[in-house]
């Protein structure tokens, strides 16, 4: 059993499982982030997809909640938590290989809705396994341990787009998707034959299946929905902020890259800070503060007339995503402690859902009110999220693994 004191990094370094989880998320983050920015280009260049149709690709993200829920339920009934992590990773690798060999326009949409939506469950089940280990061997730095492991995924998302752009340019976009498939499978390697037994807290009350599925999951579903509201601005930012910087502010390529690249760097630096604040003040109040930062970030984008304001918006938005990355899955697990696999899957599906909704809102908003005023729309949604988090913070939190 781990000692209850010590730094989060020390705990991660001493544990074979936490070390493997860190490396696995790093590999996964590099692979997914290398391919994601190139997918629209792949659809248009390689398959001849019309641009408006290619934009609909991200609507397939709406399949993620269904896949996340089902995989989570199965995981919560399986003795070895890593079984479904491995299944999801293999399905994802096969899906990326199928994507690389696609010859027709419709096939990537089907692959994304079926295989890639399931592959997203790998990360959820990895965090469920982390919660099992933390419940079995509690520490005084649980939030910081989760944040330290989550940092690997953020680092992957910093490195992946650069590698993906270079690799795709040199070897081609189909080869890039094959490389993503390799990364999807390679995330299994750090674990070897490790097993993580599903943790069962005997102190939790037993509930009928129907009640567990509806009544007791409601706090988790409400929290996930509020997070979706808070995160919708990210897709709008990645889709339209580069256009605004190029066509309205006339910024150079290097300056545009600096603006976009500063957020993940700041998010990485803020993850341990957010976790430490949560250990001191509680996770939900800190998440409320993160939503307020996201609101301020969207307002900065919407009122920007200079690059300095855009940097400010990115710094504020990094605070929101640091809170989501460090605390979101832990809060979700605490809201549904008898099914942490389900909780992890449902919560992490909020990210692709917010991406799909944000893409739709962005397209309509840009046509209606233009740039940068379109960011007033996610600002309004983040205002609602902040108010909702304030309400959730005032309510008694259920006992559980947070």
Secondary structure as the mmCIF struct_conf table of DSSP 4:
data_model
#
loop_
_struct_conf.conf_type_id
_struct_conf.id
_struct_conf.beg_label_comp_id
_struct_conf.beg_label_asym_id
_struct_conf.beg_label_seq_id
_struct_conf.end_label_comp_id
_struct_conf.end_label_asym_id
_struct_conf.end_label_seq_id
BEND BEND1 UNK A 4 UNK A 4
BEND BEND2 UNK A 6 UNK A 6
HELX_RH_AL_P HELX_RH_AL_P1 UNK A 8 UNK A 14
HELX_RH_AL_P HELX_RH_AL_P2 UNK A 16 UNK A 36
TURN_TY1_P TURN_TY1_P1 UNK A 37 UNK A 38
HELX_RH_AL_P HELX_RH_AL_P3 UNK A 39 UNK A 45
TURN_TY1_P TURN_TY1_P2 UNK A 46 UNK A 47
HELX_RH_AL_P HELX_RH_AL_P4 UNK A 51 UNK A 55
HELX_RH_3T_P HELX_RH_3T_P1 UNK A 56 UNK A 63
HELX_RH_AL_P HELX_RH_AL_P5 UNK A 64 UNK A 75
TURN_TY1_P TURN_TY1_P3 UNK A 76 UNK A 77
BEND BEND3 UNK A 79 UNK A 79
STRN STRN1 UNK A 80 UNK A 80
TURN_TY1_P TURN_TY1_P4 UNK A 81 UNK A 81
HELX_RH_AL_P HELX_RH_AL_P6 UNK A 82 UNK A 100
TURN_TY1_P TURN_TY1_P5 UNK A 101 UNK A 101
BEND BEND4 UNK A 104 UNK A 104
HELX_RH_AL_P HELX_RH_AL_P7 UNK A 105 UNK A 111
HELX_RH_PI_P HELX_RH_PI_P1 UNK A 112 UNK A 116
HELX_RH_AL_P HELX_RH_AL_P8 UNK A 117 UNK A 119
TURN_TY1_P TURN_TY1_P6 UNK A 120 UNK A 120
HELX_RH_AL_P HELX_RH_AL_P9 UNK A 121 UNK A 136
BEND BEND5 UNK A 137 UNK A 137
BEND BEND6 UNK A 140 UNK A 140
HELX_RH_AL_P HELX_RH_AL_P10 UNK A 142 UNK A 171
HELX_RH_AL_P HELX_RH_AL_P11 UNK A 173 UNK A 186
TURN_TY1_P TURN_TY1_P7 UNK A 187 UNK A 188
HELX_RH_3T_P HELX_RH_3T_P2 UNK A 189 UNK A 191
TURN_TY1_P TURN_TY1_P8 UNK A 192 UNK A 193
STRN STRN2 UNK A 197 UNK A 197
HELX_LH_PP_P HELX_LH_PP_P1 UNK A 198 UNK A 199
TURN_TY1_P TURN_TY1_P9 UNK A 202 UNK A 203
BEND BEND7 UNK A 204 UNK A 204
HELX_LH_PP_P HELX_LH_PP_P2 UNK A 205 UNK A 206
HELX_RH_AL_P HELX_RH_AL_P12 UNK A 209 UNK A 213
TURN_TY1_P TURN_TY1_P10 UNK A 214 UNK A 217
HELX_RH_AL_P HELX_RH_AL_P13 UNK A 218 UNK A 231
TURN_TY1_P TURN_TY1_P11 UNK A 232 UNK A 232
HELX_RH_AL_P HELX_RH_AL_P14 UNK A 233 UNK A 236
HELX_RH_PI_P HELX_RH_PI_P2 UNK A 237 UNK A 241
HELX_RH_AL_P HELX_RH_AL_P15 UNK A 242 UNK A 247
TURN_TY1_P TURN_TY1_P12 UNK A 248 UNK A 248
BEND BEND8 UNK A 249 UNK A 249
HELX_RH_AL_P HELX_RH_AL_P16 UNK A 253 UNK A 281
HELX_RH_AL_P HELX_RH_AL_P17 UNK A 283 UNK A 302
TURN_TY1_P TURN_TY1_P13 UNK A 303 UNK A 303
BEND BEND9 UNK A 306 UNK A 306
HELX_RH_AL_P HELX_RH_AL_P18 UNK A 307 UNK A 323
HELX_RH_PI_P HELX_RH_PI_P3 UNK A 324 UNK A 328
HELX_RH_AL_P HELX_RH_AL_P19 UNK A 329 UNK A 335
TURN_TY1_P TURN_TY1_P14 UNK A 336 UNK A 336
HELX_RH_3T_P HELX_RH_3T_P3 UNK A 337 UNK A 339
HELX_RH_AL_P HELX_RH_AL_P20 UNK A 340 UNK A 369
TURN_TY1_P TURN_TY1_P15 UNK A 371 UNK A 374
HELX_RH_AL_P HELX_RH_AL_P21 UNK A 375 UNK A 394
BEND BEND10 UNK A 395 UNK A 395
HELX_LH_PP_P HELX_LH_PP_P3 UNK A 396 UNK A 398
BEND BEND11 UNK A 399 UNK A 400
#
